[in-house]
Amino acid sequence: MLKQLKLPQQYINAYHQDTTLLFQFILSETLLALSEAKILGRLTSASKTGEFNNAVAALRRLVGAAHDPFRLFSWNPDEGILPKLKSYCGYFVQNISQDDKIHQPLYRAAEQAWLLSLVCVDDLRNLENPEAGRTQANAIIKSSKKLFVALQKLGKYVSKAIEQYWDDENVVFFVLRNKEQFDEIFGNRFVKQLLRRMYPGGIEGARRFLSQQFIQRGFHHLVPIIQARITEVETSVA
């Protein structure tokens, strides 16, 4: 198992120690990763050339077009989704207890997905060989399937972790603002069901909590946005 590396102090920004902000970064990258995973999940030996090329493109977006497997931490905006996700998770677990049973498994799942992506990188390189044949194509299909399964597991940990932030208006507002993406990735009415579990008052409880918190902080301009988004959640089919 890879050991967690401690970065030199000059590379650690303030947000690396802000677990709330880091968790929002994790959520954002997870949505991107699971969106690409849908394409990988459709890849089979019977896939047509166009479908295969789409899956390879999705894989490149996940791992980075020029990903260096020996570069564990990089903040190049053109880097792949999974390396960034692993980096965010790595910084996150540095700020929490090793006994945390919610976020530590999340980090391990992100690390596993990242490691599997490195296998995909090697398979992609072999596939780009002018002499590559069916064997190399089957190899990338197999490794992509394993990555797909790992990303689905990661998604389960992430969706479970969100419920721990019922008292953090920033995280809840992030989920609310990205309702469509969460529902698309995690299932229809995911956000509606999530808020019902998180607050005793259900959707209305979420509305009161968010409105009160942001008003207390002086962000009155956000209240109409909260009201509108909550209404969208309420009116979605139960």
RAZIGI-V811334 format. One record per backbone hydrogen bond with DSSP energy under -0.5 kcal/mol. NH is the residue of the N-H (numbers start at 1). CO is the residue of the C=O. Records with the same first field share a line. If there is no record, write none. Layout:
NH=CO + CO
This chain:
7=5
11=8
12=9
13=11
16=13
17=14
18=15
19=17
22=18
23=19
24=20
25=21
26=22
27=23
28=24
29=25
30=26
31=27
32=28
33=29
34=30
35=31
36=32
37=33
38=34
39=35 + 36
40=36
41=37
42=38 + 39
43=40
47=44
52=48
53=49
54=50
55=51
56=52
57=53
58=54
59=55
60=56
61=57
62=58
63=59
64=60
67=64
69=67
71=68
72=70
79=76
80=63
81=61
82=62
83=62
84=80
85=81
86=82
87=83
88=84
89=85
90=86
91=87
92=88
93=89
94=90
95=92
96=93
100=97
104=100
106=102
107=103
108=104
109=105
110=106
111=107
112=108
113=109
114=110
115=111
116=112
117=113
118=114
119=115
120=116
121=117
122=118
123=119
124=120
125=121
126=122
127=123
128=124
129=126
132=129
137=133
138=134
139=135
140=136
141=137
142=138
143=139
144=140
145=141
146=142
147=143
148=144
149=145
150=146
151=147
152=148
153=149
154=150
155=151
156=152
157=153
158=154
159=155
160=156
161=157
162=158
163=159 + 160
164=161
165=162
166=163
168=165
169=167
172=168
173=169
174=170
175=171
176=172
177=173
178=174
179=176
182=178
183=179
184=180
185=181
186=182
187=183
190=187
193=189
194=190
195=191
196=192
197=193
198=194
199=195
202=199
204=201
205=201
206=202
207=203
208=204
209=205
210=206
211=207
212=208
213=209
214=210
215=211
216=212
217=213
218=215
219=214
220=218
222=219
223=220
226=222
227=223
228=224
229=225
230=226
231=227
232=228
233=229
234=230
235=231
236=232 + 233
